[in-house]
Amino acid sequence: MVWSCCTCISKYTSRSQLSLHLESHADAGGLDLDHELCMSCNRTKESHLIYSSECILYCAHCDEIFLEKRILRLHIHIEHSKRKLPWYLCSACNKLFMRTQDFSKHMEDVHCQFQLDVEPYVVSKLQDITFPCQVCGVLCVLSKYCVDHESFAPASSSSTLTSNTNCIEHGSLYPYCHSCQKCDESFDNCRSLWSHMFLNHEDADFVCNLCDADSKKIVKYPHLLVRHFKFHHAMSLVLPLVHKSMMNRTEVLVDGTPKYQCPECSAVIQDFRGLKAHLQIHSGDREYVCPLCKKLFFRKTNLDNHIKSVHQKIREYKCPECGRGFFNSSNLIPHMRIHSGVKKFVCDVCGESFTHWGSLKQHSYLHGEAKFDCRYCGKSYKNPKSLASHVRNVHTEFPKSVCDVCGKEFKKKKLLTEHMAVHTSDRPFECDLCPSAFKTKKHLRQHYKKHIKIDMAD
């Protein structure tokens, strides 16, 4: 015998357990324990009793029972998981997602919903994914149609249009939108057009073939084009051959390990996915603006961290040795190695040890055979940082910043700002360990090293 709730799919082995459960539906009517009638269905308590010949499955964590293994498994995952993290439901597809990034990516790729607030989609109990059948009203889990009426369910569709399904429509609105921008070739859809242009006209800048003439989007890399189509034209553009070609062109071997060289700068990225994220820096597409200093960011998380660390001066992580504060633990932990004197990063070739992994990485280039060539003059460097410094100092023209007081010129505005402290008597950067104060943060950092040497000597 099974006592079944008339409001949700919960089932119990006793009448008393069901009565306690029905109290949770008090806001929706529920059960008045002083009366024999259920206020949700207006039937007697005994009407909730059903006789089932099916095998009863017991939840090991609570008093609920189930008739289907699939629903029991969902119940345990959602309500008794050790993760203590929410699940997310796409109500259009009736799909569950365990991670926020997976859910957000699904909503972007399939439904073209960007910068989505995920809170309304959080699932905390089985009732959140239970829906009445659109035909008969029977409660179903992760479906809006019961088994008997599955045929009534509309064919699954996506709000994202494919390039082929929508190309006929915009082909009539925008004449020559499927014509190559570099030669006389013409095509009948966007996928064929962009595959041709990227594969046959490498290292060329294109403009979006669907944007208005006065706001043409400049496109240089395929993954940025795909993102632009999704975000601005609600179209899914798939270019597998182009992505494979780009992967082959950017791959370089560093000590026998395949890595990826940025075509815009000297950066060498660990994997192709990281290269695509890195290239967004060169695209100029910065969608998030700091309301305080107007600085632009590619991602919202970067903007949030910028506001907390730069404008709100949040320093929650304090060094117990010197009291210096850090925004996050990932910066504090490497700093702590300075006080311990531990150099756990050892070079496999010469045996030299380093406090930080980044120092070892820069050192390892001395032993490698990889060469990083300047795209402007052909000069070679062993270290990509040396190449970046060469390009910045030799081949890049910056507008010079001139001091209004002494006329001294600086290549960067930041250097001018630091220099202006020389012409004032203020010493805003104070040492936490002694009465010393300095005009610039650079001099304060140099001063801190003296305290560290004294502590290590003691």
MARTORRO-764479 format. One record per residue (C-alpha): x, y, z. Coordinates in steps of 0.02 Angstrom, whole numbers, plus 50000, padded with zeros to 5 digits. Layout:
N
XYZ
...
***
This chain:
458
500005000050000
500605017449955
499995034150020
500175046749879
500165065849885
498885073749770
499915089849748
501615082549703
502305065149666
502865061249845
502335044249912
502435036450085
502115019850171
500975026850307
499555039250328
500465048850466
501995051850355
500865058350216
499975069850339
501625077450394
502135079750212
500495088450167
500895101950293
502225108050170
500805112050050
499875122550179
500125138350075
499315129849926
497845123050024
498635107850103
497795096850230
496845102850382
497365089850510
495765092850610
494685087350463
494575071650360
494575080750192
496125086050098
495995104650058
496945102549893
495825089449811
494325090149932
494365071349951
494545060250105
496235055050169
495875037050120
495745042649937
497625045549943
497895027049972
498335017249816
498704998849791
500234995849684
500864979249618
502494987549565
504094985549664
504234999149797
505905008149806
506395016049972
507465031649991
508885028050113
508945046350168
507115050350207
505375042450221
504875044350038
504595029349925
504595028149736
503945016749601
505255021349471
507135019649489
507415034949378
506395046349491
507225039449648
508925043049573
508405061049532
507705063249708
509355057849788
510425068449671
509395084249700
508865083149882
510205072449965
511775076049866
513395079149963
513845092849837
512765105749926
512705115149760
511125119249661
510565111049500
509875121149353
508385117149243
508145122449063
506245123249055
506255123648865
507215107248846
506805099549016
508655096449045
509575097149211
511325104349231
512515101649376
513695116349345
513285134749319
514485136449173
513715121349083
511965128649104
512505146049046
513395138648895
511845128448850
510735143848860
511945153648750
512255139948621
510485133148608
509325147548658
510405163048624
510145169748800
511695179348856
512135187049025
510755176649102
510255177749285
510295159349338
509345161349503
507585158349429
508205141749357
508885134349519
508185117249568
508195112849754
506895098949764
506035086249653
504445096649653
505365110149553
505495098449403
503745090949418
502435096849293
500635091949256
500345083449090
499695096248963
498335083948909
497715074349061
498505083349210
499475068549278
501065074049366
502665070449269
504515072649311
505605082049186
504225081549058
502605090849018
501795075548940
501455058749021
501905042048940
500155040148865
500215057348783
502035058748727
501435059648547
500625076548586
502315084348628
502895096648494
504495092548401
505985099348495
506605115448422
507865128648466
507685147448468
509385147948384
509225147448196
510475137648095
511395146547956
510495136247823
508725138647888
508855157647895
510005161147747
508585161047620
507675174547718
509125186547745
509795182847571
508275191947501
508465206247626
510335209247601
510865207747418
512595200447393
512715195547578
513365178447525
514705185347408
516535183747454
517285200147513
518985196347434
518565187947267
517125185247146
516465169047223
514645168347282
513745155847393
511965151847448
512265151447637
513345159247773
514255143247820
514945140447645
515365158847627
516355160247788
517215143447764
517815149447594
518435166347658
519365159647810
520165145147715
520615154147553
520985171747615
522015169047772
522615183447880
521305195147807
520055206047899
518225203747854
516615212347904
515025203747960
513935200547808
512315203047907
512665219148004
512025235947941
513185245847829
513485259347961
513925246948099
514925233448013
515785221748135
517605218248089
517985199648102
519685191248097
519485174648189
518135161248166
517685158448349
517365177048372
516255176848216
515265162048286
515005171448450
514495187248356
513195177448254
512445170048412
512415186148510
511845198448376
510955187948243
510265173048344
511085160948223
512155145648254
513625145448134
514675129448128
516405130248045
517335114048090
518585114447946
519035132547984
519355128948168
520435113948122
521435124448000
521705138048130
522265125048257
523565118148135
524215135548090
524455141248270
525195125148340
527025125848392
528125113148479
528955118948641
530175105748703
529175092548610
527505097948684
526175105348568
525665122948618
524825137248526
525635153548470
524565169248468
524605176748292
524445194248365
525795194148499
527185183348571
526065173848694
526175154848691
524595146648760
524465129248837
522945123548737
521865129148591
520395133648701
521515145448798
522125153148636
520345157148583
520015165548750
521655175148735
521235181548560
519725190448631
520975202748706
521505207848530
519725208848463
519305224848558
517605217948611
517455223348792
515655222648850
515825226549036
516225244249092
516785249249266
515565262749325
516945271149428
518435272349311
517655267249144
518915253249119
518295239749001
518285221049034
517925205448931
517075195849072
515895200849213
516925191349341
518455201749295
517435217649318
516785212049488
518545207649547
519205224249482
517915234249581
518245224449741
520145225049732
520465242249654
519025253349710
518405244949868
520185240249921
519595223449989
521065213950064
520315199350158
521875188550157
523255194850273
525035188550282
525345182950464
527195187350448
527185205150379
525335209650383
525235213350197
523475211150129
522915202249970
521285201449875
521285182449860
522205167249929
523025163349762
524095179049786
524405176349972
525065158449957
526515162649839
526925177849947
527095166750101
528525157250019
529565173250028
529545172050219
529825153350229
531315153650112
530725137450032
531195135649849
530205120449795
530265123749607
531875115649543
532555115949366
532745098249297
534215103449189
535385113649299
534655111049474
534335129549511
532855131949628
531545145649635
530235152149755
528885153949623
528355143049478
528335158149361
530185161249393
530585143149350
529555144349191
530505159849134
532155151349178
531705135649079
531725145548916
533625146948936
533795128148913
532495126248776
532795126048589
531215135748545
531455152348457
530205166648460
530395177448304
529895195748289
528585197348151
529245214748108
531135212648095
531435193848111
532515195248267
532445179348374
532275177448562
532275162448678
531045170248799
529325176348740
529385190248870
530985196748792
530115196748623
528605206048694
529775219048772
530685220848606
529065223648509
528435236048638
530035246148646
530615245548465
529095243248352
527695251348452
527405270048453
526545276648609
525985294648628
527265302148747
526715308648916
527595324648967
527795331149145
527065348849160
528325353449296
530025347949229
529635343049049
530265325249066
529495313148940
528815295748977
528235281848862
526805277048978
525545287749070
525765276349222
527615281149232
527155299549224
525915297349366
527245289149474
528485302749427
527315316849483
527575311149663
529345318149650
528645335749640
527615334249800
528075332549983
526735319350017
527285301950069
525665291850063
526455274550062
526845269950243
527755254550306
526735243750425
528295237850517
529225254150548
528905273150538
529625274650361
528535282350225
528815284050038
528185293849890
527925278749776
527315260949801
528865254549710
530005261749843
528905254549980
529065237149903
530945238949896
530935244250079
529925228750130
531315217650062
532485224750195
531315218550333
531225201450252
533145200050247
533255205150430
531955192150481
532845178450385
534525183350461
533785181950636
***
